[in-house]
Amino acid sequence: MHPAPREGSFDLLAERVLRAVEQIPSGSVVSYGDLAGIVGTTARVVGSVMSQFGSDVTWWRVVNRDGRLPEHLMVAARERWAEEGIAAGEHGCRIYDHRADLDDLAERYAAAVDSLE
């Protein structure tokens, strides 16, 4: 379950990050920095939100700039990537081959957060 958003709070920022993650199409990935640029925060904040609240969204679609996730998530992520046709190597997915269209993602995100305003 998503945290209850409160204006000006970390909860509202977390809700925005999670809504952005929900807009990433199947078979695509983005980096923490990509998502941060869309939401208007930092990659570290995106990582913090994902570590605290990301289990209820498509977390395997948000990776670091090299296509990696924390080691304890890699087995499950590889299974999800395989299901979605995302190519993965020994150390992570091939982000440059599967990066979502960031302009399209930003438009989807804008529409999804309109209800938070």
Secondary structure, DSSP 4 states (H G I P E B T S, - for coil): -PPPP-TTSHHHHHHHHHHHHHTSPTT-BEEHHHHHHHHTS-HHHHHHHHHHHGGGTTGGGEE-TTS---GGGHHHHHHHHHHHT--B-SSSB-HHHHB--HHHHHHHHHHHHGGG-
